[in-house]
Amino acid sequence: MKRTDRRLTGLLGAWCATRPVLLLLVLGVPALPGVDVTTDVSVIYRGWYEVLRQGTFPLDDVTWQYPPAAALAMLAPAALPFLSYPHAFFALVCLADLAVLALLGRAGTRPGRSLRGAWAWVAGVPLLGPTVYARYDLMVTAVAVAALLAGARRPRLMGALAAFGALLKVWPALLLAAAARRAWAAAAVTAAALSALSAAVAPGAFAFLAHQRDRGTEVESLGALVFHAARHFGWPGQVLLNYGSVEFLGPGVALVSGAAMALTGAALGWLVLWRLRAARPAPHTLADAAFTAVLLFTVTSRVISPQYLVWLVGLAAVCLCLRTSRMTAPAVLILAACPLTVLEFPVGFEHVVASDAHGVLLLLLRDGLLLAASLVAARALWRSTAPAAPSEPRPVPAREPSVR
C-alpha cells in the first residue's frame, strides 16, 4: 500500500471511530450532561418543516432568522422517509461531515498541499460535541469548504457556491473577501437567480430580515462578559430566551449591542482597506482571507453560538491544507477553543446562564481564544500581503587609494 493510501486510510479510520460517538450522543445513548441539544431539530426544525411543506416560509415566527435556501436544509430529511425527522436529519449531517473529509482528503494529496487540514477536521468536529450534529451549520460549512477548495482554479464555481452558501446562512458571503472579479460576478448572478426563484416559489422568502430588530446580547458572546460581570454588582437586567437564543435584556444592552455592531463595521472597513492595499497575493491568500474575515465577524457578533465554531474549524482546515498558509497559529487556537465550547454548552450552560465563576471562566477562556485567533490571523494576513518595501541602494564602498 502506498504511503498516501495508508494516510488516507488512517484518516478514514479516525473519522469512523469518532463519528458514531457523536451519533450516539445526539440519540441520547448516553445522554451528555447539561442542556438537551436535540430539541432544535425535533421541535423547532420539525415545526418549520411542517410550515415549509405547505409552500410558505414561517412568516410569523421571529425565530426564523435564516435566508431562503435554509428551507432546503429543513426539508432535506424528507429524502429519508424511512427514518423519523430527527434521525434523518442527523444522518444527513453525518453524510455532510463525510463529504467535507473527502474534499479535504482529496485536496491534501495534491502537490504543495497537506493532510493537516483533513486531520484538523477529523479532530475538531468531535471536540465540539453533539451540538454540531444537531444544527444545520455543518451542511453550510460543507458548501463553504467546497467553495474555497475550488478557489483560484475555478473562480466561477467558487462564486456560485459562495452565493448558495450565503443564501443558506449569510456568512459564506465572506469567502469572497479576496476573490477575483469572476468569482464576484458568478456570485452576483447566482444570488440574484436563487433569490428570485425563492420569492417566486413561496411567499415570505426574505421576511427574516425584519426578525432581529430587537435582539439583545447573547450570553455566550464577547460583549456578554460585560453583563456577566455587572450582575455581580447589582445590574438589574434579565436573562431570557429571546429570538431563539438566551440573551441579556435590560439597561445598557442596547449600548453593548451597538458597540458590537460598530466593531463589526470596523472589521468590514479593515477588510476593505486590506483588500485595497494587498499587493502580494499568493495561492493561500484566498483561504487565509476568508478564514480571517469569518473570524472577525464571529468575534464581533452579538451572538456566538456553539455551532459557529464548526464554520471556523472548516475554514481553518482548508487553510491547513495549504503548506504556505499563514494561519497555523490561529487554527490551533480555534481547535483549543472547541473543547471549551462543549464545556460551556451544553455541559455547563446553567453556570453560564447563572453568571457564576465557573461559567464566566469558561466563557472568558473560550472567547479569549477566539479574540486572540482573530488578532493573530488579521496580523498574519496583513503582513503576508503588505507591499514589499523598496530596496535601498547599497552604498558603494570607497575605493582605497592605490599605493604606488
Residue pairs with C-beta under 8 A, 6 or more apart in sequence:
1 9
4 109
7 115
8 105
8 109
8 115
11 101
11 105
11 115
11 118
11 119
11 122
12 101
12 105
14 119
14 122
14 123
15 97
15 98
15 101
15 122
18 122
18 125
18 126
19 94
19 97
19 98
19 125
19 126
21 126
22 94
22 125
22 126
22 129
22 130
22 132
22 133
23 90
23 94
23 133
24 30
25 31
25 32
25 129
25 130
25 133
26 37
26 38
26 86
26 90
26 130
26 133
26 134
27 87
27 90
28 38
32 129
32 130
32 346
32 347
33 346
33 347
34 345
34 346
34 347
34 348
34 349
34 350
35 345
35 346
35 349
35 350
36 346
37 129
37 130
37 131
37 134
37 346
38 86
38 130
38 134
40 134
40 135
41 85
41 86
41 89
41 90
41 134
41 135
42 85
42 86
44 63
44 244
45 74
45 85
45 89
45 136
46 85
46 86
47 58
48 58
48 61
48 64
48 71
48 74
49 74
49 75
49 77
49 78
49 85
51 57
51 58
51 61
52 58
52 71
52 74
52 75
52 202
53 75
53 78
55 201
55 202
56 202
56 203
56 204
57 64
57 68
57 71
57 202
57 203
57 204
57 205
57 207
57 208
58 64
58 204
58 207
59 203
59 204
59 207
61 211
62 211
62 243
62 244
63 211
63 243
63 244
64 207
64 208
64 211
65 208
65 211
65 212
65 243
65 244
66 168
66 169
66 208
67 166
67 167
67 168
67 169
67 170
67 206
67 208
68 167
68 194
68 195
68 198
68 199
68 202
68 205
68 206
69 164
69 167
69 168
69 194
69 198
70 136
70 167
70 168
70 169
71 198
71 202
72 168
73 136
73 139
73 140
73 168
74 136
76 88
76 89
76 92
76 139
77 83
77 85
77 88
77 89
77 92
78 88
79 88
79 92
80 87
80 88
80 91
80 92
81 88
83 91
89 136
90 133
90 134
92 139
93 132
93 133
93 136
93 138
93 139
94 133
96 138
96 139
96 141
96 142
97 125
97 133
97 138
97 142
99 142
100 121
100 138
100 141
100 142
100 145
100 314
100 317
101 118
101 121
101 122
103 142
103 145
103 146
103 149
104 115
104 117
104 118
104 121
104 145
104 149
104 317
104 318
104 321
105 115
105 118
107 113
107 117
107 149
107 318
107 321
108 114
108 115
108 116
108 117
108 118
108 321
109 115
112 283
112 322
112 323
112 324
113 321
113 322
113 323
114 320
114 321
114 322
114 323
115 321
116 320
116 321
117 316
117 317
117 318
117 319
117 320
117 321
117 322
118 317
118 321
120 313
120 316
120 317
120 320
120 331
120 335
121 313
121 314
121 317
123 335
124 309
124 310
124 313
124 316
124 317
124 334
124 335
124 338
125 132
125 138
125 310
125 313
127 335
127 338
127 339
127 342
128 306
128 307
128 309
128 310
128 313
128 338
128 341
128 342
129 306
129 341
129 342
129 346
129 347
130 346
131 306
131 307
131 342
131 345
131 346
132 138
132 306
132 307
132 309
132 310
135 307
136 168
136 169
137 169
137 307
137 308
137 310
137 311
138 307
138 310
139 168
140 165
140 168
140 169
140 171
140 172
140 311
141 310
141 311
141 313
141 314
142 314
143 161
143 164
143 165
143 168
143 172
144 161
144 162
144 165
144 171
144 172
144 175
144 290
144 311
144 314
144 315
145 314
145 315
145 317
145 318
146 161
147 157
147 158
147 161
147 162
147 165
147 172
147 175
148 158
148 175
148 286
148 287
148 290
148 315
148 318
149 318
149 321
150 157
150 158
150 161
151 158
151 286
151 287
152 180
152 283
152 286
155 179
155 180
155 182
155 183
155 186
156 182
156 183
156 185
156 186
157 186
158 175
158 179
158 183
158 186
159 176
159 179
159 182
159 183
159 184
159 185
159 186
159 187
159 188
159 190
160 186
160 187
160 189
160 190
161 172
162 172
162 173
162 175
162 176
162 179
162 183
162 187
163 173
163 186
163 187
163 188
163 190
163 191
163 194
164 172
164 190
164 194
165 171
165 172
165 173
165 175
166 172
166 173
166 187
166 191
167 191
167 194
167 195
167 198
171 294
171 297
171 311
173 187
174 290
174 293
174 294
174 297
175 290
175 293
175 294
176 183
176 184
176 187
176 290
177 271
177 275
177 289
177 290
177 292
177 293
178 275
178 278
178 281
178 285
178 286
178 288
178 289
178 290
179 187
179 286
195 205
195 206
198 205
199 205
199 206
211 243
212 243
214 242
214 243
215 242
215 243
215 247
215 257
215 302
215 303
216 240
216 242
216 247
216 248
216 249
216 253
216 257
216 302
217 223
217 224
217 227
217 247
217 248
217 253
217 256
217 257
217 260
217 302
218 224
218 245
218 246
218 247
218 248
218 302
218 303
218 304
218 305
219 228
219 239
219 245
219 246
219 247
219 248
219 352
219 353
220 303
220 304
220 305
220 306
220 344
220 345
220 352
220 363
220 367
221 260
221 301
221 302
221 303
221 304
221 367
222 260
222 299
222 300
222 304
222 367
222 370
222 371
223 256
223 257
223 259
223 260
223 302
224 248
224 363
225 360
225 363
225 364
225 367
226 252
226 256
227 235
227 237
227 248
227 250
227 252
227 253
227 256
227 355
228 355
228 359
228 360
228 363
229 360
230 237
230 252
231 237
231 355
232 355
235 250
235 251
235 252
236 250
236 251
237 248
237 249
237 250
237 251
237 252
237 253
238 248
238 249
238 250
239 246
239 247
239 248
239 249
239 353
239 355
240 246
240 247
240 249
241 247
242 249
245 303
245 305
246 353
257 302
260 300
260 301
260 302
261 302
263 300
264 297
264 300
264 301
266 300
267 293
267 296
267 297
267 300
270 296
270 378
271 289
271 292
271 293
271 296
274 289
274 381
274 382
274 385
277 385
277 386
277 387
278 285
278 385
278 386
279 385
279 386
279 387
279 388
280 384
280 385
280 386
280 387
280 388
281 385
282 324
282 384
282 385
283 322
283 324
284 319
284 322
284 324
284 325
284 326
284 384
285 381
285 384
285 385
287 315
287 318
287 319
287 321
287 322
287 325
287 327
288 319
288 325
288 326
288 327
288 377
288 380
288 381
288 384
289 381
290 315
290 318
291 312
291 315
291 316
291 318
291 319
291 327
291 330
291 331
291 377
292 327
292 330
292 374
292 377
292 378
292 380
292 381
294 311
294 312
294 315
295 312
295 330
295 334
295 370
295 373
295 374
295 377
295 378
296 374
296 378
298 304
298 308
298 311
298 312
298 370
298 374
299 367
299 370
299 371
299 374
301 308
304 367
304 370
306 341
306 342
306 344
306 345
306 346
309 334
309 337
309 338
309 341
312 334
312 373
313 334
313 335
313 338
316 327
316 330
316 331
316 334
316 335
317 331
319 325
319 327
319 328
319 331
320 327
320 328
320 331
326 380
326 381
326 383
326 384
327 377
327 380
329 373
329 376
329 380
330 373
330 374
330 376
330 377
330 380
333 369
333 370
333 372
333 373
333 376
334 369
334 370
334 373
336 369
337 366
337 369
337 370
337 373
340 362
340 365
340 366
340 369
341 366
343 362
344 351
344 352
344 359
344 362
344 363
344 366
345 352
348 358
348 359
348 362
349 359
350 359
351 358
351 359
351 362
352 359
352 360
352 362
352 363
353 359
